[in-house]
Amino acid sequence: MPTPSVTIVGGGPAGLMAAEVLSAAGANVTVREAMPTFGRKFLMAGRGGLNLTHSEPFELFAGRYGAAAPMLRPMLEALPPSALVDWAHGLGIETFVGSSGRVFPKGLKASPLLRAWLARLADQGVALRPRSRWLGWADDGALRFAAAESLIETERPDATILALGGASWPRLGSDGAWAPFLAERGVELSRFQPANCGFEVAWTEPFRTRFAGHPLKAVALGFAGRSARGEAMIAGYGIEGGAVYALSALLREALSTAGAATLTLDLRPDMDLSAVVARLARPRSGETLANRLRKALNLSPLEINLLREGLGPSPGADPVALAQAIKAIPIRLRAPRPLERAISSAGGVDFTAIDEGLGLRALTGVHVAGEMLDWEAPTGGYLLQACFATGAWAARAIAASSGLRGHAAPRRS
């Protein structure tokens, strides 16, 4: 059987993982990337410490993908977090588990891993083609690319994997420009929406001026019966941070359907209401409310002023009412941040448009992977894990259909 040729469009985690699997199986693989270098969003994600994946039990892990969890589960089972850690170790990158359960390279940076990975791909014969922007298909079905000096190149591989990312990082290449090419070929798409995003809040000007850029640590946020613990950040436009991102899908949908959403903020999630009441029930004569809050509960100036933002300049001194407010400060959200300001995006290729191997039903021989698919997950390693897993899954499907060694066709449950 002739050696199959595969073109992978997109040089991020999903595309590079697909290239590794297919080249190891014996395919002739070319990776085309529009940007001058590979893995730009991957490198950006690692600027604050590359969070590769998460160490929590698999059942909890798989459940983080919301409505897409049933479709993604077999792909995550085929490349689970433990396998991804082993893969990083195979590249010479040691990892550690942080206090939150997140998994990081010991050096925290993405660049050493990416360099080792690209070297492995080159050793496996993968042709890496940067500065090669995909322009859709020619009339005869060939892939079209804009290469250097305005040269238009075409390719007609035996199979194609599209791994072009979502639409939340246009300056790094994830601009969603691929969507019209697929739509005109009959591929069902869901509209792009911001995910893992901040939300706009109408802070008072004194509060905004004083506290923009200040963190809230070890708090709990709640909305619609769901809660998330962690950190948040006051921004000039509103509020952002990991605990906010964990609820962003619910908040975004509420704002879209009802036009309003009120987030609740628990400043002391490790204390129950009665304990907070007891601390506040012992005021000293002549003590101001701010001093009472500071001494009884160690509330910071930011936290005290947040209480006033939520309840008004005079929140009252009754211990029970005050404790209830401290455990659930209302923060009225106005809108999610724009898509280009989000960490990731929801929307993209609908799961009804793909088969068990992530092949497009409307386009024979074309598969998709990564954030092009319509799924979302919170930060914490879940985004990268699913990109790696879907890239490997699509690659194995092509390897199996091409009769390459050691590959059986993957099946979704």
N, C-alpha and C positions, 0 to 999 in steps of 0.2 A: 504494500500500500504506500503511495507517495506521502512524503512528509507534509502535513498540512501547514498552511501559512495563516497566521492570526495577527490582525492589527488591533491593538488596544489604543483607544483614543482617550487620553487623560492620564497624566503621570502622578497622581496622588496615591494614597494608600490602597484603594480598591484596585486601581489599574496596575500598580506595581506588584501587588500580591497575585493578581491574575497572571501577570507575566512570569512570575517565579514558578507558579504551579505548571503552567503550560510549557515553559522552556525546559523544566526538569522532566516533563513527560515526553519531550522530544519534538515539540512543535517549533517551527520557525516563527519567532515572535518579534514584532516591531511595536514599540510604544511611541506614540505621537503626543506631544505636549505643546500647547500654544505658548506657554511662557518660556523665557530663556533658560530656566532651570526647572528641575523636577521637585515635586513635593513642597511647593511654597506654602500652602495652607498648613501642611503637616509641620513645617518649621515654625510657622507663626503660632500654632497650637502649643509648641514646646517652649515658647519664650518664657513662660512662667513656671516651667517644669512640665515635661512631657508626660501626660497621664495616659498611659497605654491602654489600660483596662482596669477592671475592678476585681477584688478577691472575694466578694460576698458569695454565698451559696448560689449554685446555678439557677435554682427555681426563682429566687429573688431577682437575680440578674436578668433572666429572660423576661420577667414581668415588667421591666422598666421600659419596654418598647410599646406599651399601650395597645392600641388597636392593631398594630402591625405585628405584635408578639407571636400570634399563631403562624404567620407566614415566615417570620425570621427564625423561629425556634430551631428548625432542623439545620439551618445554616450555622447557627451559633453552636449547636451540638457537634457539628462536623469540624468546626474550628472554635473551641471554647477558650475562655480566658487562660486556662492553664497551658493550652497548646500555644497560644500566642506568646506567653512568657518563655516557654521552651524555645520558640522560634527566635526571640530576641537573644536568648543565651547563645544560640547557635551562631549568631552574628557577632558574638563576643561582647554583648551588652548585658551586664549584670543588672538585676532589678531589685527593688525592695518594696514592701507594702507599707504605706503611710498609716498614720493613726486613724484616718477615715476609711481605711480599707482600699484606697486607690493604689494602683501599681505604677511605679515610676522607674525609669532607668536610674542607676545609682548616681550618674553624673547629671541627671535631671534634664539634659539637653537632647534635642531631637537630631542635631546635625551629625554626631558620631554614628548613630544608628542608620541614618539615611545614607551616609557615605559608604558604610559597610554593605548596606543593602544594594546600592547601585553597583558596587564592585562585584558582588555576587551575581547580579543579573548580567553584567558584562561578561563574566567568566562563563556563564551558561549560554552565551551567544545571543542575548537579547540586543536588538538594535534600538538604541535610544535616540529619538529624534525630537529635540526641543525646537522652539520657534516654528511650530507647524500647526497652524490653527485649522480646525475642521470646518468645512464649508458645506456639509451635507453630502448629498449624492448627486452625481451627474445623471443625465438622462438614461445612460446605459447601465446605471446601477453601481458604478465605481465610486469609491470614496474620494472626495475632493478636499485638498488641503492648500492653504496659503502658506508657502514656504518663504525662504529668504528672497529679498529683492523682488517681491510681488510675483514670484513664480508660482503658478498653480500646478500642483502635482496630483496625480490620481493613483489609487491602488485598488486592486480587486482581490482581496484575500479570500481564503476559503471560509473564514469566520471573522467576526468583528465583536469586540467588547467595547461598549461605550461606558466610560467611567469619568464623566465630565463634572461631577459634583453638583451641588445645588445652586442656589442663587444668592447666597448671603455674603460672599466675599468677592465682589467683582474685580477689585484691584489685584487679587491673587489668582484670578482665572475662573473662579466659580461664579459665573455671571448669568447662568440660565439661558445663554444665547442659543443653546441646542434645541430648546423647546419647539420653536416653529418648524425645524427640520423634521422632527418626529410627528408633530401634529398634522403636517401636510401629507404624511404617509399613513395616516389613520391610527396612530398610536394614542390611546386614551391617556390624558394627562389631568392631574389635579392642580389647581392654581397654587403658586408659591405663596407661602406665608412665613413671617418671621418665627423662629423657634429659638429657645434659650436666649431670650431677649429681655432687655429692660423695659420698664413701663413709665409713661409720663405721669407726673403728679404735680398739682398746682401748689407747690410749696409757697409759703409767704416769702417775700423777698429777704427779710432779715435771716430767716432760717436757711434759705438757699445760699446766701452770701457767706454765712458763718460755717455751715456744715457740709457743703458739697465736697465730695472726695473723702469723707470720713466713713470708716467701716462700722458695722454692727456685728459683733461677734457672739457666737453661741446663742442665737435667737431662734424662734420658731415662727414660721409664717403659716397662715391657714386660709383656705378658701374652699367653699362648697363641700365641706366635710373632709377635705384632704389637708394634710399638714406636711411641712418640710422644715427640717432643722439644719442649721449651718450658719453661713455668713451672708450678709447683704451689704450693700454699699449705697450711701446717699449720693446721688448724682445731681448735677445742676438741673437736669430735665426731670428727675424723678428718683427711681430706685432700680437697682440691678443687683447681680450677685448670684451665687450658686443656689441659695434657698429660693430665690425668686424664679430662677430658670426651671427649677423642678416643678413649679406650678404654672409655667408660662403657657402651656397648651390649654389648660382650663381657663386661665385668665383671658387669653386671646379669644377663645370661643365665646366667653361671656360678653366681652366687649363687642364682639361682632354681632351677636344675636340680641343682646339686651341693651347695648350701648353704655353699660356701666358695670363696674366691678369694684368691690371693696375688699381689699386684702386686710387680714388681721395680723397684728404683730404682737407676739408674746415675748416680753423683754426678759422674763425669768422662767423659762420652760422647765427648769429642774426643780422648781418650787410649786407646790399646789396652791390653790387659791387661799385655803385656810392659813397656810404658813405666811403668805404675803400679807393677809389681813392682820395676823398676829404681830408682824414686824411693824406695821403702820399704826397699830392701835396704842402705841406708847409715845405720844408726842410730848415734847418738853415745852414748858411755858416760854412764850416769845419766839419759838422756833419758826422760821419760814418754811413754807411747803417745800421749796427746793432743798433746803438743808435736811429736812425730814426724809425726803426721798433719797438723798445722798447717804445719810447716816444709816437709815434703816435697811436699805436695799442696795447700797453702793451704786446707785444709778449715776451715770455720767452726765455731763451737760448735754450731750447729744440726745441721750435717752429722755432726759427731763423735757427738753424742748420738743422732741417727737411727741411726747404725751400732750403737750400744749397744742401742737399742730393738729393732732387728731381730735382733741376734745375742746379746744378753745383756750384762750390765755389763762383762764381760771378754772382748772379742772375740778375744783372742789376738794374738800379735806376729809370727807367721810371715808373711813378706812375700807369699808366693803366696796363702795363704788369706785374708789381709787384703785383698789386691788384688782377689781374686775377690768378696769381700763388698762392697767399695766399688763394684764394677761391677754388683752385683746384690743390693742390700739387700732382703730380703723384708719386705713390708708386708702383713699379714694383714687382709683386709677382712671386716667382719661383715655389712654391709647397705648398700644404697644409701640416700641421703637420701630423705625422703618426697616424694611427687609435688609438693606445693605449694612445696617448697624447690628444685625443679629449674629450670634455665634454660628447658628445653623439655620436651615430652612425646612419647613414642612412642604408637602406638595411634590409634584414631579410625576414620574411614570407610575400610573395606577397599577396595583397588583393584579387587577383583572386583565391587564394588557400583556402579562407575561406567563410563560409556562413554568413547569417544575424546575427547569434549569436556568431560569431568568432570561430565557429567550423571548424576544418580542413576537407575539402571535401574528402581527401584521407584517413582519419583515423576517423572512427566513435567513438564518445564519447570523442574526444580530442579537447580541445579549447586552444586558445593562447591569450595572453594579454600583454600589456605594450610595451617595446621597442623591443620585438621580432618581432613585426609587422613593415612593411616597411613604416615608416613615420618619419618626422623630424620636429622640430620647434625650434625657437630661445629660448634662455634663457629668464627668466622673469616670470616663473611660468607655462609656457605652457607645458614643458616636464612632470612635476609632474602631472599636471591636467589630461593630456591624459592617463598617466599610471593609475591613480585612476579610471578614467572613463571607460577605456577598461576593467580593472579588474572587476568592478561592472557589466558591460554589459555582459561579459562572464558568470559571476556567475548567473545573472538573467536568462540567456538563459538555463543554466542547471537546475535551480530551476523550470522554466516553463515546461521543457520537462520531469522533474521528478514528476510533479504534486504537488510541494510544495506550501504551502499556500501563497496566495496573489501575485502570479507572472504570468504575461502574457508574451508570447514569444516576445522578442524585435525584431524590424524590422528596417533595414537600409533603408533610403529613396533613 
